[in-house]
Amino acid sequence: MTVGGYTPDWIKAGFRKVTGINLFKRDKDLFWIDPFRAAANIEEIASLVRDKGLRPTIDNVYPFTDQGVQDAFERIRSRRAIGKVVIDLSGK
């Protein structure tokens, strides 16, 4: 399962939401969080992490520094990131 995704994946997810027909491969799914039902969505994600080993796809992790934040935004602007671009706030 992927959290986040490309436009074709969102189209497939929307199609599934409207028709109930899943166009994803058996081991892939995509969904969005509805802010009005966020608590239920977070519980669903937590159960997927706990029960099915859901792990987000991480493109790269950057430090929370001026250069790290600039590099992270440059990676996002490049439109070549595969997965999430993360800024590590822990300082480790």
Secondary structure, 3 states (H helix, E strand, C coil): CCCCCCHHHHHHHHHHHHHCCCCCCCCCCCCCCCHHHHHHHHHHHHHHHHHHCCCCCEEEEEECCHHHHHHHHHHHHHCCCCCEEEEECCCC
